[in-house]
C-alpha cells in the first residue's frame, strides 16, 4: 500500500530509494547480496513483526549485534515501524547494557545469538522490556512469517528516530536523542565535501553500523549505493575486500587506518575506485595521516564532531595536506562546514565567545545536533547553552584562517606549576617515535609542581625504548615544561571504552589512590 509522508523522514526517503533502485544491489554481507527490493521487504516483515507484539510508533527497541544482513533488517524495520533504535555496544558490560535499556525505557530487545546470554543477564534487572527476539536458527522462519505489505504508520520529521549513547570515559552513558530530521541533516552535511556518490558505489563498513560508520549507511542507501558489511576488522581481509568489491567510500578510526597502512600488502594494492576514507572518532597522528596518503592517495577526509553534534568541520586531502600561511592544516581538525556555527567559549562563562587565537571550550551549532539527552533535563541544560550551542567539553582554538585545533578534553587538562598542559599535545609528539604504536598522557601528582604529565607507551616486544628518548622528544617539540616526568612502557594495548576511546582514567587511577581529589595544586 502507498504510505503518505507527512514530511521528509528517514523512512520516507529510504522507501523512495528502495522503489527507484529496486533491482540494484543494496546490501553485501559475507556471501549474501540483497537487492533494494529484497532488503526493503525484509525490513517491512520485521516492522510487522514488531507491530504484532503490540509495539507502536515512538516505542524504543534496543539491539545488540555485529554487522550482518540481520543488522540491516533492524536498520530498516525499526524506521518502517516508527520505532526508536537504541544501539547497544558489544564491548560494554552487562551493567551498561541494563543501564541503556532502562534509561531509554526500551520495550523490546533484539539480539544476535552470539550475545544472547549477556543480554538475558542484563534483562534480569530491566524494567520495561516485554519482548526479546533472538536471532538464532529460527529467525529466518520467524521473519518470513510476517507480511511484506507495509502497514500504515504516520511518521513526522520531528518524531524520534534513534538514541545513541555517549562514549564518555566517566560516569554513566547519556542517551543522545535524534529526530528523523536531525539524522537526515547529519548525513547530508557529512557528505557535503565528499566527491558525489553515484548509484552502485560501494560503501564499506568495517566498524559496526551502530557506531560512527552508521552515519554513512543512510546516505549510501539514499544514493542507490551498496552498503558492504564486515563482521570484524582484519587488516589483510579489509584490503582484499576493498580490492575485490571496488570500494569507493569507508569510515575508519585512526587506529584502523594505522593498521591498514602498515600491512605488507598495502603499498602493492591498486584501488582506482576509492574516493573517500573518512577519518574520525579520535585524533590522528601526523605520521599515520601522511602514511595513509602515501598508501591510498588523495582520498583521506577528516571530520570533527561528536555524538551530540556532527559534523561541524570537514576537510579533504587537498586541504588537509596543504601549506597555508599562518596555519598548520595537518595538525588541525579542519574548518567549519558552510552550514555550521563554530565558536570558542570561555571555560568559566560559556556565554562568552572568545577571539580567534585564544584557547577555550569548543562550542558548535548545526542542523545535525542532538535535541536533548534522553530523560535528562539537567544534563541537557549543562551541555546546551542559552543560545542553542552544544558545549563539547573539548578545549581548542581557531587560527586566523578558521582552522580548528582540538587540544584536549576539558577534564583532562594538566596544571603543572601554573602552566596548562593538554595531554593530546604530548601524545601527538610521542606518536612520532617509530616504535610507539599507542600512547596515553595523563596527570599524576607532583610534590613541587602539583601535577605532572605521565606517559604510558605501547611498544613491540623485544624492542628497547628509553624514557629519556620520549622525554627529549617532547622537550624538543613542545618545550621543557611540557615534557613528561615519568614514562611507562608496555606491550599490551591501552584500555579503551566500548567506542574505542582510550580510558585515561583507568591508567591514571593508581597514581591517585591515596588522594580523594584527582587534581593537585602546587
C-alpha positions, 0 to 999 in steps of 0.5 A: 500500500502507498504510505503518505509522508507527512514530511521528509523522514528517514523512512520516507526517503529510504522507501523512495530509494528502495522503489527507484533502485529496486533491482540494484544491489543494496546490501553485501554481507559475507556471501549474501547480496540483497537487492533494494527490493529484497532488503526493503521487504525484509525490513517491512516483515520485521516492522510487522513483526514488531507491530504484532507484539503490540509495539507502536510508533515512538516505542524504543527497541534496543539491539545488540549485534555485529554487522550482518544482513540481520543488522540491516533488517533492524536498520530498516524495520525499526524506521518502517515501524516508527520505532526508536533504535537504541544501539547497544555496544558489544564491548560494554558490560552487562551493567551498561547494557541494563543501564541503556535499556532502562534509561531509554525505557526500551520495550523490546530487545533484539539480539544476535545469538552470539550475545544472547546470554549477556543480554538475558543477564542484563534483562534480569534487572530491566524494567520495561522490556516485554519482548526479546527476539533472538536471532538464532536458527529460527529467525529466518522462519520467524521473519518470513512469517510476517507480511511484506505489505507495509502497514500504515504508520504516520511518521513526522520529521520531528518524531524520534528516530534513534538514541545513541549513547555517549562514549564518555570515559566517566560516569554513566552513558547519556542517551543522545536523542535524534529526530528523523530530521536531525539524522537526515541533516547529519548525513547530508552535511557529512557528505557535503565535501565528499566527491558525489556518490553515484548509484552502485558505489560501494560503501564499506563498513568495517566498524559496526553500523551502530557506531560512527560508520552508521552515519554513512549507511543512510546516505549510501542507501539514499544514493542507490549505493551498496552498503558492504558489511564486515563482521570484524576488522582484519587488516589483510581481509579489509584490503582484499575486500576493498580490492575485490568489491571496488570500494569507493567510500569507508569510515575508519578510526585512526587506529584502523587506518594505522593498521591498514597502512602498515600491512605488507600488502598495502603499498602493492594494492591498486584501488582506482575506485576509492574516493573517500576514507573518512577519518574520525572518532579520535585524533590522528597522528601526523605520521599515520595521516601522511602514511595513509596518503602515501598508501591510498592517495588523495582520498583521506577526509577528516571530520570533527564532531561528536555524538551530540553534534556532527559534523561541524568541520570537514576537510579533504586531502587537498586541504588537509595536506596543504601549506597555508600561511599562518596555519598548520592544516595537518595538525588541525581538525579542519574548518567549519562546514558552510552550514555550521556555527563554530565558536570558542567559549570561555571555560568559566562563562560559556556565554562568552565567545572568545577571539580567534587565537585564544584557547577555550571550550569548543562550542558548535551549532548545526542542523545535525545536533542532538535535541536533548539527552534522553530523560535528562533535563539537567544534563541537557541544560549543562551541555546546551547553552542559552543560545542553542550551542552544544558545549563539547567539553573539548578545549581548542582554538581557531587560527586566523584562517578558521582552522580548528585545533582540538587540544584536549578534553576539558577534564583532562587538562594538566596544571603543572606549576601554573602552566596548562598542559593538554595531554593530546599535545604530548601524545601527538609528539610521542606518536612520532617515535617509530616504535610507539604504536599507542600512547596515553598522557595523563596527570599524576601528582607532583610534590613541587609542581602539583601535577605532572604529565605521565606517559604510558607507551605501547611498544613491540616486544623485544624492542628497547625504548628509553624514557629519556628518548620520549622525554627529549622528544617532547622537550624538543617539540613542545618545550621543557615544561611540557615534557613528561616526568615519568614514562611507562612502557608496555606491550599490551594495548591501552584500555579503551571504552566500548567506542574505542576511546582510550580510558585515561582514567583507568591508567591514571587511577593508581597514581591517585589512590591515596588522594580523594581529589584527582587534581593537585595544586602546587 
